[in-house]
Amino acid sequence: MKIKYANGKVERYCTSIKAATKLFGGDKRLAKSLLARINAIEQAGVIKDIIVMPTFRFHKLQGDLKEYFAIDVKTSRDKWRIILQPLDENEEPFNPLKIDEIAMTVKIVEIREVSAHYE
């Protein structure tokens, strides 16, 4: 899949072990896991390949982020999540967003942030 990043800062976190380690307060275990998750997204053919991986715990967000989904950086016990949005072939958000209907066709995602989302 193709990955777009919301901004340069998010891209650095997702592509640089040094930047990721800094983001996680020196935790190299989380930094390595983040880069491995990004690699898995890049290697996936469609978003369905990510959805079906139980260790990623792909889930829909609510409230202001209802158009977004999250996956765990490492495990559900860690507070860190990768917040992403499926995009269509024109790199625009789906409207309406019905993940069950589009999962086999989504080949582009935008990573909005890597954050301790639930804090």
A tleap script that builds the chain and sets N, CA, C and O, in Angstrom:
source leaprc.protein.ff14SB
mol = sequence {
  NMET LYS ILE LYS TYR ALA ASN GLY LYS VAL
  GLU ARG TYR CYS THR SER ILE LYS ALA ALA
  THR LYS LEU PHE GLY GLY ASP LYS ARG LEU
  ALA LYS SER LEU LEU ALA ARG ILE ASN ALA
  ILE GLU GLN ALA GLY VAL ILE LYS ASP ILE
  ILE VAL MET PRO THR PHE ARG PHE HIE LYS
  LEU GLN GLY ASP LEU LYS GLU TYR PHE ALA
  ILE ASP VAL LYS THR SER ARG ASP LYS TRP
  ARG ILE ILE LEU GLN PRO LEU ASP GLU ASN
  GLU GLU PRO PHE ASN PRO LEU LYS ILE ASP
  GLU ILE ALA MET THR VAL LYS ILE VAL GLU
  ILE ARG GLU VAL SER ALA HIE TYR CGLU
}
set mol.1.N position { 0.831 -1.183 0.000 }
set mol.1.CA position { 0.000 0.000 0.000 }
set mol.1.C position { 0.872 1.240 0.000 }
set mol.1.O position { 2.026 1.220 0.426 }
set mol.2.N position { 0.294 2.297 -0.481 }
set mol.2.CA position { 0.976 3.586 -0.459 }
set mol.2.C position { 0.626 4.297 0.850 }
set mol.2.O position { -0.519 4.269 1.300 }
set mol.3.N position { 1.627 4.930 1.447 }
set mol.3.CA position { 1.408 5.683 2.669 }
set mol.3.C position { 1.675 7.158 2.407 }
set mol.3.O position { 2.717 7.536 1.870 }
set mol.4.N position { 0.721 7.971 2.795 }
set mol.4.CA position { 0.905 9.423 2.830 }
set mol.4.C position { 1.017 9.795 4.302 }
set mol.4.O position { 0.483 9.105 5.171 }
set mol.5.N position { 1.704 10.873 4.566 }
set mol.5.CA position { 1.850 11.336 5.945 }
set mol.5.C position { 1.213 12.706 6.085 }
set mol.5.O position { 1.288 13.526 5.170 }
set mol.6.N position { 0.587 12.957 7.225 }
set mol.6.CA position { -0.091 14.229 7.467 }
set mol.6.C position { 0.878 15.401 7.398 }
set mol.6.O position { 0.514 16.495 6.967 }
set mol.7.N position { 2.128 15.161 7.831 }
set mol.7.CA position { 3.154 16.216 7.788 }
set mol.7.C position { 4.537 15.579 7.916 }
set mol.7.O position { 4.666 14.373 8.132 }
set mol.8.N position { 5.549 16.399 7.781 }
set mol.8.CA position { 6.924 15.911 7.824 }
set mol.8.C position { 7.321 15.319 9.163 }
set mol.8.O position { 8.116 14.381 9.223 }
set mol.9.N position { 6.775 15.859 10.225 }
set mol.9.CA position { 7.085 15.355 11.569 }
set mol.9.C position { 6.611 13.909 11.730 }
set mol.9.O position { 7.343 13.057 12.235 }
set mol.10.N position { 5.375 13.646 11.294 }
set mol.10.CA position { 4.837 12.291 11.368 }
set mol.10.C position { 5.662 11.350 10.492 }
set mol.10.O position { 5.943 10.217 10.885 }
set mol.11.N position { 6.047 11.814 9.319 }
set mol.11.CA position { 6.860 10.985 8.426 }
set mol.11.C position { 8.204 10.641 9.062 }
set mol.11.O position { 8.664 9.504 8.952 }
set mol.12.N position { 8.832 11.593 9.716 }
set mol.12.CA position { 10.121 11.314 10.387 }
set mol.12.C position { 9.955 10.259 11.475 }
set mol.12.O position { 10.770 9.344 11.589 }
set mol.13.N position { 8.894 10.390 12.274 }
set mol.13.CA position { 8.654 9.389 13.325 }
set mol.13.C position { 8.496 7.991 12.736 }
set mol.13.O position { 8.954 7.009 13.321 }
set mol.14.N position { 7.852 7.907 11.586 }
set mol.14.CA position { 7.532 6.616 10.981 }
set mol.14.C position { 8.639 6.043 10.110 }
set mol.14.O position { 8.553 4.890 9.685 }
set mol.15.N position { 9.682 6.830 9.835 }
set mol.15.CA position { 10.731 6.348 8.934 }
set mol.15.C position { 12.136 6.421 9.531 }
set mol.15.O position { 13.091 5.941 8.920 }
set mol.16.N position { 12.270 7.005 10.700 }
set mol.16.CA position { 13.588 7.155 11.327 }
set mol.16.C position { 13.589 6.530 12.713 }
set mol.16.O position { 12.816 6.933 13.582 }
set mol.17.N position { 14.452 5.552 12.917 }
set mol.17.CA position { 14.541 4.903 14.229 }
set mol.17.C position { 14.937 5.920 15.294 }
set mol.17.O position { 14.482 5.837 16.434 }
set mol.18.N position { 15.780 6.873 14.927 }
set mol.18.CA position { 16.223 7.891 15.872 }
set mol.18.C position { 15.052 8.789 16.301 }
set mol.18.O position { 14.866 9.046 17.490 }
set mol.19.N position { 14.270 9.260 15.326 }
set mol.19.CA position { 13.117 10.110 15.637 }
set mol.19.C position { 12.058 9.342 16.426 }
set mol.19.O position { 11.463 9.880 17.360 }
set mol.20.N position { 11.822 8.085 16.050 }
set mol.20.CA position { 10.833 7.266 16.757 }
set mol.20.C position { 11.263 7.005 18.196 }
set mol.20.O position { 10.442 7.063 19.111 }
set mol.21.N position { 12.535 6.721 18.397 }
set mol.21.CA position { 13.045 6.487 19.752 }
set mol.21.C position { 12.849 7.730 20.607 }
set mol.21.O position { 12.479 7.632 21.777 }
set mol.22.N position { 13.092 8.879 20.033 }
set mol.22.CA position { 12.891 10.142 20.759 }
set mol.22.C position { 11.412 10.331 21.102 }
set mol.22.O position { 11.083 10.731 22.219 }
set mol.23.N position { 10.521 10.045 20.150 }
set mol.23.CA position { 9.084 10.156 20.378 }
set mol.23.C position { 8.650 9.308 21.573 }
set mol.23.O position { 7.830 9.733 22.387 }
set mol.24.N position { 9.212 8.106 21.663 }
set mol.24.CA position { 8.821 7.170 22.714 }
set mol.24.C position { 9.663 7.304 23.981 }
set mol.24.O position { 9.707 6.386 24.799 }
set mol.25.N position { 10.319 8.427 24.140 }
set mol.25.CA position { 11.082 8.681 25.361 }
set mol.25.C position { 12.257 7.741 25.554 }
set mol.25.O position { 12.608 7.400 26.683 }
set mol.26.N position { 12.873 7.319 24.439 }
set mol.26.CA position { 14.038 6.450 24.501 }
set mol.26.C position { 13.727 4.966 24.425 }
set mol.26.O position { 14.642 4.144 24.489 }
set mol.27.N position { 12.471 4.606 24.292 }
set mol.27.CA position { 12.069 3.197 24.237 }
set mol.27.C position { 12.297 2.639 22.829 }
set mol.27.O position { 11.465 2.820 21.940 }
set mol.28.N position { 13.418 1.970 22.637 }
set mol.28.CA position { 13.758 1.413 21.314 }
set mol.28.C position { 12.826 0.278 20.916 }
set mol.28.O position { 12.614 0.041 19.727 }
set mol.29.N position { 12.275 -0.416 21.879 }
set mol.29.CA position { 11.346 -1.510 21.608 }
set mol.29.C position { 10.122 -0.972 20.856 }
set mol.29.O position { 9.690 -1.556 19.863 }
set mol.30.N position { 9.571 0.141 21.338 }
set mol.30.CA position { 8.426 0.754 20.661 }
set mol.30.C position { 8.830 1.336 19.306 }
set mol.30.O position { 8.079 1.236 18.335 }
set mol.31.N position { 10.010 1.942 19.243 }
set mol.31.CA position { 10.487 2.528 17.982 }
set mol.31.C position { 10.614 1.448 16.904 }
set mol.31.O position { 10.178 1.650 15.771 }
set mol.32.N position { 11.197 0.322 17.248 }
set mol.32.CA position { 11.351 -0.772 16.284 }
set mol.32.C position { 9.990 -1.317 15.863 }
set mol.32.O position { 9.785 -1.655 14.697 }
set mol.33.N position { 9.063 -1.402 16.815 }
set mol.33.CA position { 7.732 -1.897 16.500 }
set mol.33.C position { 7.003 -0.941 15.559 }
set mol.33.O position { 6.317 -1.384 14.637 }
set mol.34.N position { 7.145 0.367 15.785 }
set mol.34.CA position { 6.519 1.352 14.898 }
set mol.34.C position { 7.021 1.179 13.469 }
set mol.34.O position { 6.225 1.121 12.532 }
set mol.35.N position { 8.333 1.097 13.301 }
set mol.35.CA position { 8.883 0.939 11.954 }
set mol.35.C position { 8.466 -0.385 11.321 }
set mol.35.O position { 8.283 -0.462 10.107 }
set mol.36.N position { 8.317 -1.422 12.134 }
set mol.36.CA position { 7.842 -2.708 11.617 }
set mol.36.C position { 6.379 -2.608 11.164 }
set mol.36.O position { 6.006 -3.188 10.145 }
set mol.37.N position { 5.554 -1.877 11.914 }
set mol.37.CA position { 4.149 -1.687 11.526 }
set mol.37.C position { 4.066 -0.900 10.206 }
set mol.37.O position { 3.278 -1.235 9.322 }
set mol.38.N position { 4.884 0.137 10.091 }
set mol.38.CA position { 4.894 0.925 8.855 }
set mol.38.C position { 5.303 0.035 7.682 }
set mol.38.O position { 4.707 0.112 6.608 }
set mol.39.N position { 6.305 -0.800 7.883 }
set mol.39.CA position { 6.740 -1.736 6.840 }
set mol.39.C position { 5.606 -2.699 6.470 }
set mol.39.O position { 5.399 -2.997 5.294 }
set mol.40.N position { 4.880 -3.178 7.470 }
set mol.40.CA position { 3.770 -4.098 7.196 }
set mol.40.C position { 2.679 -3.407 6.378 }
set mol.40.O position { 2.095 -4.013 5.479 }
set mol.41.N position { 2.406 -2.143 6.690 }
set mol.41.CA position { 1.409 -1.395 5.918 }
set mol.41.C position { 1.884 -1.245 4.476 }
set mol.41.O position { 1.110 -1.446 3.541 }
set mol.42.N position { 3.149 -0.894 4.297 }
set mol.42.CA position { 3.695 -0.733 2.945 }
set mol.42.C position { 3.640 -2.038 2.159 }
set mol.42.O position { 3.402 -2.018 0.951 }
set mol.43.N position { 3.854 -3.165 2.819 }
set mol.43.CA position { 3.867 -4.460 2.144 }
set mol.43.C position { 2.470 -5.008 1.864 }
set mol.43.O position { 2.303 -5.890 1.022 }
set mol.44.N position { 1.469 -4.487 2.569 }
set mol.44.CA position { 0.097 -4.955 2.374 }
set mol.44.C position { -0.400 -4.557 0.992 }
set mol.44.O position { -0.057 -3.489 0.485 }
set mol.45.N position { -1.197 -5.405 0.395 }
set mol.45.CA position { -1.785 -5.080 -0.901 }
set mol.45.C position { -2.947 -4.118 -0.768 }
set mol.45.O position { -3.057 -3.148 -1.517 }
set mol.46.N position { -3.817 -4.400 0.198 }
set mol.46.CA position { -4.985 -3.567 0.496 }
set mol.46.C position { -5.146 -3.487 2.011 }
set mol.46.O position { -4.518 -4.249 2.746 }
set mol.47.N position { -5.979 -2.573 2.471 }
set mol.47.CA position { -6.133 -2.372 3.907 }
set mol.47.C position { -6.706 -3.602 4.608 }
set mol.47.O position { -6.490 -3.780 5.807 }
set mol.48.N position { -7.416 -4.434 3.896 }
set mol.48.CA position { -7.968 -5.672 4.468 }
set mol.48.C position { -6.837 -6.536 5.050 }
set mol.48.O position { -7.031 -7.223 6.053 }
set mol.49.N position { -5.662 -6.496 4.419 }
set mol.49.CA position { -4.517 -7.265 4.913 }
set mol.49.C position { -4.103 -6.806 6.312 }
set mol.49.O position { -3.589 -7.605 7.095 }
set mol.50.N position { -4.319 -5.539 6.631 }
set mol.50.CA position { -4.010 -5.001 7.960 }
set mol.50.C position { -5.150 -5.305 8.928 }
set mol.50.O position { -4.915 -5.675 10.078 }
set mol.51.N position { -6.374 -5.146 8.458 }
set mol.51.CA position { -7.553 -5.371 9.307 }
set mol.51.C position { -7.561 -6.781 9.876 }
set mol.51.O position { -7.924 -6.973 11.037 }
set mol.52.N position { -7.171 -7.765 9.089 }
set mol.52.CA position { -7.263 -9.165 9.522 }
set mol.52.C position { -6.114 -9.607 10.431 }
set mol.52.O position { -6.111 -10.742 10.907 }
set mol.53.N position { -5.148 -8.738 10.677 }
set mol.53.CA position { -4.025 -9.101 11.548 }
set mol.53.C position { -4.414 -8.799 13.003 }
set mol.53.O position { -4.453 -7.632 13.393 }
set mol.54.N position { -4.699 -9.817 13.801 }
set mol.54.CA position { -5.172 -9.579 15.173 }
set mol.54.C position { -4.209 -8.759 16.038 }
set mol.54.O position { -4.652 -7.987 16.888 }
set mol.55.N position { -2.920 -8.916 15.837 }
set mol.55.CA position { -1.963 -8.193 16.673 }
set mol.55.C position { -1.978 -6.687 16.416 }
set mol.55.O position { -1.523 -5.912 17.258 }
set mol.56.N position { -2.498 -6.267 15.264 }
set mol.56.CA position { -2.567 -4.830 14.964 }
set mol.56.C position { -3.753 -4.176 15.662 }
set mol.56.O position { -3.733 -2.972 15.916 }
set mol.57.N position { -4.771 -4.943 15.971 }
set mol.57.CA position { -5.991 -4.456 16.636 }
set mol.57.C position { -6.553 -3.222 15.929 }
set mol.57.O position { -6.732 -2.166 16.536 }
set mol.58.N position { -6.822 -3.379 14.649 }
set mol.58.CA position { -7.398 -2.320 13.822 }
set mol.58.C position { -8.776 -1.970 14.374 }
set mol.58.O position { -9.626 -2.849 14.521 }
set mol.59.N position { -9.005 -0.691 14.682 }
set mol.59.CA position { -10.305 -0.293 15.223 }
set mol.59.C position { -10.673 1.133 14.824 }
set mol.59.O position { -9.810 1.986 14.617 }
set mol.60.N position { -11.958 1.360 14.726 }
set mol.60.CA position { -12.505 2.659 14.344 }
set mol.60.C position { -12.474 3.599 15.544 }
set mol.60.O position { -12.695 3.188 16.683 }
set mol.61.N position { -12.195 4.863 15.262 }
set mol.61.CA position { -12.206 5.867 16.317 }
set mol.61.C position { -13.554 6.582 16.325 }
set mol.61.O position { -14.354 6.445 15.399 }
set mol.62.N position { -13.787 7.346 17.388 }
set mol.62.CA position { -15.069 8.030 17.553 }
set mol.62.C position { -14.851 9.525 17.740 }
set mol.62.O position { -13.718 10.005 17.771 }
set mol.63.N position { -15.945 10.239 17.862 }
set mol.63.CA position { -15.883 11.672 18.124 }
set mol.63.C position { -15.298 12.444 16.958 }
set mol.63.O position { -15.676 12.228 15.806 }
set mol.64.N position { -14.362 13.356 17.263 }
set mol.64.CA position { -13.740 14.188 16.233 }
set mol.64.C position { -12.944 13.375 15.215 }
set mol.64.O position { -12.663 13.849 14.114 }
set mol.65.N position { -12.585 12.153 15.590 }
set mol.65.CA position { -11.771 11.307 14.703 }
set mol.65.C position { -12.580 10.155 14.104 }
set mol.65.O position { -12.025 9.099 13.801 }
set mol.66.N position { -13.889 10.358 13.933 }
set mol.66.CA position { -14.744 9.270 13.457 }
set mol.66.C position { -14.432 8.798 12.042 }
set mol.66.O position { -14.889 7.728 11.641 }
set mol.67.N position { -13.668 9.568 11.281 }
set mol.67.CA position { -13.260 9.164 9.933 }
set mol.67.C position { -11.914 8.433 9.937 }
set mol.67.O position { -11.364 8.123 8.880 }
set mol.68.N position { -11.395 8.164 11.129 }
set mol.68.CA position { -10.066 7.577 11.277 }
set mol.68.C position { -10.136 6.229 11.977 }
set mol.68.O position { -11.122 5.875 12.624 }
set mol.69.N position { -9.036 5.491 11.815 }
set mol.69.CA position { -8.880 4.207 12.467 }
set mol.69.C position { -7.542 4.216 13.198 }
set mol.69.O position { -6.699 5.081 12.960 }
set mol.70.N position { -7.359 3.257 14.080 }
set mol.70.CA position { -6.096 3.160 14.797 }
set mol.70.C position { -5.624 1.719 14.804 }
set mol.70.O position { -6.421 0.781 14.763 }
set mol.71.N position { -4.304 1.565 14.859 }
set mol.71.CA position { -3.701 0.260 15.122 }
set mol.71.C position { -2.687 0.457 16.241 }
set mol.71.O position { -2.144 1.546 16.423 }
set mol.72.N position { -2.442 -0.610 16.981 }
set mol.72.CA position { -1.477 -0.553 18.077 }
set mol.72.C position { -0.063 -0.448 17.517 }
set mol.72.O position { 0.266 -1.076 16.510 }
set mol.73.N position { 0.767 0.351 18.179 }
set mol.73.CA position { 2.185 0.400 17.812 }
set mol.73.C position { 2.848 -0.909 18.209 }
set mol.73.O position { 3.623 -1.466 17.431 }
set mol.74.N position { 2.563 -1.406 19.393 }
set mol.74.CA position { 3.160 -2.664 19.866 }
set mol.74.C position { 2.052 -3.625 20.312 }
set mol.74.O position { 1.792 -4.630 19.651 }
set mol.75.N position { 1.406 -3.310 21.434 }
set mol.75.CA position { 0.313 -4.134 21.955 }
set mol.75.C position { -0.775 -3.221 22.501 }
set mol.75.O position { -0.582 -2.011 22.617 }
set mol.76.N position { -1.903 -3.801 22.831 }
set mol.76.CA position { -2.994 -2.997 23.393 }
set mol.76.C position { -2.654 -2.518 24.800 }
set mol.76.O position { -3.278 -1.580 25.297 }
set mol.77.N position { -1.684 -3.140 25.443 }
set mol.77.CA position { -1.257 -2.699 26.783 }
set mol.77.C position { -0.447 -1.411 26.723 }
set mol.77.O position { -0.393 -0.664 27.700 }
set mol.78.N position { 0.179 -1.147 25.589 }
set mol.78.CA position { 0.899 0.112 25.406 }
set mol.78.C position { -0.114 1.178 25.000 }
set mol.78.O position { -1.119 0.872 24.358 }
set mol.79.N position { 0.144 2.403 25.367 }
set mol.79.CA position { -0.797 3.490 25.077 }
set mol.79.C position { -0.669 4.052 23.667 }
set mol.79.O position { -1.494 4.870 23.261 }
set mol.80.N position { 0.324 3.643 22.924 }
set mol.80.CA position { 0.646 4.249 21.627 }
set mol.80.C position { -0.131 3.622 20.485 }
set mol.80.O position { -0.251 2.401 20.387 }
set mol.81.N position { -0.667 4.502 19.603 }
set mol.81.CA position { -1.446 4.070 18.441 }
set mol.81.C position { -0.982 4.826 17.191 }
set mol.81.O position { -0.482 5.948 17.271 }
set mol.82.N position { -1.160 4.189 16.053 }
set mol.82.CA position { -0.962 4.821 14.755 }
set mol.82.C position { -2.363 5.176 14.257 }
set mol.82.O position { -3.198 4.296 14.048 }
set mol.83.N position { -2.609 6.465 14.070 }
set mol.83.CA position { -3.922 6.937 13.620 }
set mol.83.C position { -3.861 7.105 12.103 }
set mol.83.O position { -3.019 7.841 11.587 }
set mol.84.N position { -4.760 6.417 11.390 }
set mol.84.CA position { -4.720 6.449 9.930 }
set mol.84.C position { -6.097 6.593 9.320 }
set mol.84.O position { -7.117 6.343 9.963 }
set mol.85.N position { -6.100 7.006 8.058 }
set mol.85.CA position { -7.338 7.203 7.319 }
set mol.85.C position { -7.208 6.571 5.941 }
set mol.85.O position { -6.244 6.850 5.227 }
set mol.86.N position { -8.162 5.723 5.550 }
set mol.86.CA position { -8.149 5.163 4.198 }
set mol.86.C position { -8.452 6.258 3.172 }
set mol.86.O position { -9.304 7.116 3.402 }
set mol.87.N position { -7.751 6.219 2.050 }
set mol.87.CA position { -7.978 7.187 0.977 }
set mol.87.C position { -8.336 6.460 -0.315 }
set mol.87.O position { -7.934 5.317 -0.532 }
set mol.88.N position { -9.096 7.141 -1.166 }
set mol.88.CA position { -9.452 6.547 -2.449 }
set mol.88.C position { -8.317 6.726 -3.461 }
set mol.88.O position { -7.252 7.236 -3.115 }
set mol.89.N position { -8.543 6.312 -4.693 }
set mol.89.CA position { -7.483 6.371 -5.707 }
set mol.89.C position { -7.067 7.795 -6.043 }
set mol.89.O position { -6.003 8.002 -6.626 }
set mol.90.N position { -7.891 8.787 -5.685 }
set mol.90.CA position { -7.542 10.202 -5.876 }
set mol.90.C position { -6.915 10.812 -4.623 }
set mol.90.O position { -6.726 12.025 -4.530 }
set mol.91.N position { -6.600 9.945 -3.668 }
set mol.91.CA position { -5.994 10.339 -2.388 }
set mol.91.C position { -6.900 11.266 -1.593 }
set mol.91.O position { -6.441 12.194 -0.927 }
set mol.92.N position { -8.205 10.991 -1.678 }
set mol.92.CA position { -9.211 11.731 -0.923 }
set mol.92.C position { -9.891 10.773 0.056 }
set mol.92.O position { -9.967 9.574 -0.215 }
set mol.93.N position { -10.389 11.282 1.194 }
set mol.93.CA position { -11.115 10.427 2.140 }
set mol.93.C position { -12.397 9.877 1.507 }
set mol.93.O position { -13.022 10.538 0.678 }
set mol.94.N position { -12.773 8.682 1.901 }
set mol.94.CA position { -14.013 8.081 1.417 }
set mol.94.C position { -15.203 8.776 2.071 }
set mol.94.O position { -15.173 9.111 3.255 }
set mol.95.N position { -16.255 8.985 1.272 }
set mol.95.CA position { -17.467 9.573 1.812 }
set mol.95.C position { -18.646 8.931 1.095 }
set mol.95.O position { -18.842 9.192 -0.092 }
set mol.96.N position { -19.432 8.108 1.764 }
set mol.96.CA position { -19.315 7.747 3.170 }
set mol.96.C position { -18.226 6.694 3.381 }
set mol.96.O position { -17.820 5.997 2.451 }
set mol.97.N position { -17.777 6.603 4.608 }
set mol.97.CA position { -16.717 5.654 4.963 }
set mol.97.C position { -17.347 4.386 5.532 }
set mol.97.O position { -17.775 4.350 6.686 }
set mol.98.N position { -17.395 3.357 4.706 }
set mol.98.CA position { -17.930 2.063 5.122 }
set mol.98.C position { -16.819 1.045 4.915 }
set mol.98.O position { -16.698 0.447 3.846 }
set mol.99.N position { -16.015 0.857 5.948 }
set mol.99.CA position { -14.786 0.059 5.839 }
set mol.99.C position { -15.050 -1.352 5.337 }
set mol.99.O position { -14.236 -1.897 4.591 }
set mol.100.N position { -16.157 -1.952 5.723 }
set mol.100.CA position { -16.452 -3.320 5.275 }
set mol.100.C position { -16.630 -3.392 3.759 }
set mol.100.O position { -16.316 -4.409 3.142 }
set mol.101.N position { -17.130 -2.322 3.168 }
set mol.101.CA position { -17.379 -2.299 1.727 }
set mol.101.C position { -16.130 -1.938 0.917 }
set mol.101.O position { -16.019 -2.323 -0.247 }
set mol.102.N position { -15.193 -1.208 1.517 }
set mol.102.CA position { -14.034 -0.713 0.759 }
set mol.102.C position { -12.719 -1.420 1.094 }
set mol.102.O position { -11.705 -1.173 0.442 }
set mol.103.N position { -12.725 -2.288 2.092 }
set mol.103.CA position { -11.486 -2.888 2.601 }
set mol.103.C position { -10.659 -3.608 1.535 }
set mol.103.O position { -9.432 -3.644 1.625 }
set mol.104.N position { -11.311 -4.171 0.543 }
set mol.104.CA position { -10.586 -4.909 -0.498 }
set mol.104.C position { -10.080 -4.000 -1.620 }
set mol.104.O position { -9.400 -4.463 -2.536 }
set mol.105.N position { -10.413 -2.705 -1.549 }
set mol.105.CA position { -9.985 -1.801 -2.611 }
set mol.105.C position { -9.043 -0.694 -2.140 }
set mol.105.O position { -8.388 -0.059 -2.966 }
set mol.106.N position { -8.961 -0.453 -0.853 }
set mol.106.CA position { -8.131 0.643 -0.343 }
set mol.106.C position { -6.653 0.283 -0.465 }
set mol.106.O position { -6.184 -0.689 0.127 }
set mol.107.N position { -5.929 1.088 -1.247 }
set mol.107.CA position { -4.504 0.862 -1.469 }
set mol.107.C position { -3.660 2.054 -1.021 }
set mol.107.O position { -2.444 2.070 -1.214 }
set mol.108.N position { -4.322 3.065 -0.414 }
set mol.108.CA position { -3.632 4.258 0.062 }
set mol.108.C position { -4.176 4.615 1.439 }
set mol.108.O position { -5.389 4.635 1.649 }
set mol.109.N position { -3.281 4.894 2.369 }
set mol.109.CA position { -3.691 5.386 3.684 }
set mol.109.C position { -2.872 6.618 4.029 }
set mol.109.O position { -1.733 6.770 3.588 }
set mol.110.N position { -3.465 7.486 4.816 }
set mol.110.CA position { -2.727 8.621 5.349 }
set mol.110.C position { -2.548 8.404 6.836 }
set mol.110.O position { -3.511 8.135 7.554 }
set mol.111.N position { -1.320 8.521 7.293 }
set mol.111.CA position { -1.055 8.427 8.721 }
set mol.111.C position { -1.127 9.836 9.278 }
set mol.111.O position { -0.315 10.697 8.938 }
set mol.112.N position { -2.097 10.057 10.128 }
set mol.112.CA position { -2.326 11.375 10.709 }
set mol.112.C position { -1.370 11.652 11.853 }
set mol.112.O position { -0.809 12.742 11.959 }
set mol.113.N position { -1.190 10.646 12.715 }
set mol.113.CA position { -0.334 10.836 13.875 }
set mol.113.C position { 0.039 9.512 14.497 }
set mol.113.O position { -0.605 8.486 14.277 }
set mol.114.N position { 1.096 9.567 15.280 }
set mol.114.CA position { 1.476 8.465 16.159 }
set mol.114.C position { 1.405 9.085 17.534 }
set mol.114.O position { 2.159 10.004 17.852 }
set mol.115.N position { 0.492 8.576 18.353 }
set mol.115.CA position { 0.273 9.251 19.628 }
set mol.115.C position { -0.196 8.304 20.713 }
set mol.115.O position { -0.606 7.171 20.459 }
set mol.116.N position { -0.120 8.816 21.940 }
set mol.116.CA position { -0.697 8.144 23.085 }
set mol.116.C position { -2.165 8.586 23.095 }
set mol.116.O position { -2.602 9.341 23.964 }
set mol.117.N position { -2.887 8.105 22.132 }
set mol.117.CA position { -4.221 8.603 21.789 }
set mol.117.C position { -5.217 8.535 22.934 }
set mol.117.O position { -6.084 9.402 23.044 }
set mol.118.N position { -5.113 7.536 23.780 }
set mol.118.CA position { -6.139 7.332 24.800 }
set mol.118.C position { -5.825 8.003 26.122 }
set mol.118.O position { -6.484 7.732 27.125 }
set mol.119.N position { -4.831 8.873 26.138 }
set mol.119.CA position { -4.512 9.602 27.374 }
set mol.119.C position { -5.288 10.880 27.443 }
set mol.119.O position { -5.155 11.632 28.409 }
savepdb mol mol.pdb
quit
